């Protein structure tokens, strides 16, 4: 709960004021919604019986909104994001669009409590794939991107992706465990 509060306050106090002036900037929106998504996951992980219901509902909606924003941003920056994929991956634009749809579908699934466990597991799998194929190799300097191993933005992207990967999978597990406990 404390981690969620810290991430939420940091996003609201540090990121929102400096980024509110330019809501059209995808990178600025991402800087706001990434910590909000992580905060939402932190609040949802204890499960339905532990997290107060109002906070759980609000966190679920905030996480869903974050995922939908990430998905829409994939379509708004389709060409640019496609350039970030390594050359050995075929059909760059197709994959960016596919993951944009996956973000939006997972956001609706989580907000509507419709296959929420599968939505969280799928988003976790997506981030896990990105960590292994994109973020970690960039940080290790395997894709010959100048300065990437020393670029704090690359390291930040790696750690955010790891957090969203683990948090999403933990949410899928917590959702299953809390649903099983309430059905008994």
C-alpha positions, -999 to 999 in steps of 0.1 A, spaced: 0 0 0 29 24 9 46 17 -25 14 25 -43 9 57 -24 45 68 -30 43 61 -68 9 79 -70 21 109 -51 53 111 -71 33 110 -103 8 136 -91 33 160 -76 63 156 -99 50 145 -132 15 159 -137 23 196 -131 53 197 -155 35 176 -182 -1 190 -179 9 219 -202 15 195 -232 -11 167 -230 -5 160 -267 30 148 -261 31 110 -261 64 108 -241 50 132 -214 18 112 -211 38 80 -208 59 96 -180 26 103 -161 8 70 -167 37 46 -161 40 54 -124 2 55 -121 0 20 -136 27 8 -112 9 24 -83 -24 8 -93 -7 -26 -95 8 -21 -60 -27 -13 -46 -44 -43 -64 -18 -69 -54 -29 -76 -18 -63 -88 -32 -99 -80 -29 -102 -88 8 -72 -67 19 -74 -36 -3 -104 -14 5 -131 -18 -21 -131 18 -32 -93 19 -36 -94 -15 -55 -121 -2 -79 -103 31 -84 -70 13 -89 -85 -11 -114 -100 18 -134 -67 38 -132 -47 8 -144 -72 2 -172 -70 39 -183 -32 37 -183 -33 6 -205 -58 22 -229 -36 53 -231 -6 32 -239 -25 14 -266 -38 45 -282 -3 60 -281 10 29 -300 -14 39 -328 -5 76 -326 32 69 -329 30 37 -350 59 46 -373 82 59 -346 76 29 -323 82 6 -352 117 21 -356 126 10 -320 122 -27 -329 154 -45 -338 159 -55 -374 156 -92 -368 120 -89 -358 98 -88 -390 67 -68 -396 75 -39 -372 43 -19 -379 21 -51 -375 36 -59 -341 32 -23 -329 -5 -23 -339 -10 -57 -324 4 -46 -291 -17 -14 -292 -48 -35 -296 -36 -58 -268 -32 -28 -245 -66 -15 -253 -83 -49 -249 -65 -56 -216 -76 -21 -204 -112 -28 -211 -110 -64 -197 -96 -51 -164 -120 -21 -161 -150 -43 -169 -138 -73 -148 -141 -93 -180 -114 -120 -181 -93 -97 -158 -70 -126 -149 -63 -133 -186 -59 -96 -194 -33 -92 -166 -15 -124 -176 -14 -113 -212 -1 -78 -205 25 -94 -182 36 -118 -210 38 -88 -234 61 -69 -210 81 -100 -204 87 -105 -241 97 -68 -244 122 -71 -215 139 -101 -231 138 -89 -267 140 -51 -265 149 -35 -232 175 -58 -218 195 -61 -251 194 -23 -255 208 -18 -220 234 -44 -226 244 -27 -258 236 -56 -281 216 -35 -306 245 -11 -313 225 19 -302 250 46 -294 252 54 -256 223 30 -248 242 11 -219 248 44 -202 215 61 -210 194 65 -179 162 65 -200 171 30 -213 176 17 -178 144 34 -166 125 18 -194 139 -16 -185 130 -13 -149 95 0 -157 89 -29 -181 101 -54 -154 78 -38 -129 48 -39 -152 57 -75 -162 59 -88 -126 31 -66 -113 7 -78 -141 16 -115 -135 12 -110 -97 -22 -94 -103 -33 -123 -124 -22 -147 -96 -38 -125 -68 -70 -123 -88 -72 -160 -91 -64 -165 -54 -89 -139 -43 -117 -153 -65 -110 -188 -52 -112 -176 -16 -145 -157 -21 -161 -187 -38 -154 -211 -9 
